[in-house]
Amino acid sequence: MSPLPSPGAARPGGPPSLPALVRTRVRAAVRRPSRLTPEETAGRSLILRLVSLLLQYPDAELTEGRSELTGVVQALPGTSAAKHLARFTDWFTAQHPEALERHYVEMFDLRRKSGLYLTYYLHGDTRRRGMALLALNQRYKAGGWNSDRGELPDHLPVVLEFAALVGPGGGEAPLRQHRRGLELIHQALTDADSPYRHVLAALLTLLPPPTEADRAAVARLVAEGPPNEDVGLDPYGTYGDGEFAPPGTFAPPTAAPPTCVPPVPTSRMEGPR
């Protein structure tokens, strides 16, 4: 089920169909203003929305709308992003739904280097990650957008939907901030020969070129993976010889005297007769 509902597109008594979602979002993208030309704004917003949809779990609703999604992609101007998306939708349309589900789970749920939760690549499972998630939620609220869609705010499809709605500048800032994580996901998908690499490649064409520092950081991520799980330690600094808190703060309690256990009666030791 898509976590990005669109008002006015619901079927009576049920969730909105994917074709209705696509049509509504195409119209919204065409209408949305930005600092770019209207044509550039519409194309950029539509690419972001398509990438957001294609990176969601391929449930029945999404797979039922594959032909319309393919038609939308084929109608895009012949940009590099559009060519990448066309390569993906060619594969996506030809696969059996169960095969799509298995491949998605393998790529995005079972691999540390290609998960879709962006703050993990920057902070690992640390307290800083919690603060980064809070900051993202605050950014969404400041932009007048409710991000309570059943996913963490750093889930890439959610971040992409916000970017499409708000536009270049503030809307795409989280994508630029997590450029290295996006590069790592793309590299991992490429190494796995997954067609989803084309979806990430389409997204990366919209971002500024990576710097030398970005390339070096991505190389380290490829070699070492995301940060180790060090919840509560490094994000807040250490004291002395690696102590998390000042010496004596967490002094262990005095050991209690041993408990006296009464002897077991001989009759109990003999067992049932």
Buried (B, 14 or more C-beta within 10 A) or exposed (E): BBBBEBEEBBEEEEBBBBBBBBBBBBEBBBEBEBEBEEEEBBBBBBBBBBBBBBBBBBBEBBBEBBEBBBEBBEEBEEBEBBBBBBBBBBBBEEBEBEEBBEBBEEBBEEBEBBBBBBBBBBBBBBBBBBEBBEBBBEBBEEBEBEBEBEBBBBBBBBBBBBBBBBBBEEBBBBBBBBBBBBBBBBBBBBEBEBBBBBBBBBBBEBBEEBEEEBEEBBEEBBEEBBBEEEEEBBBEEEEEEEEEEEEEEEEEEEEEEEEEEEEEEEEEEEEEE
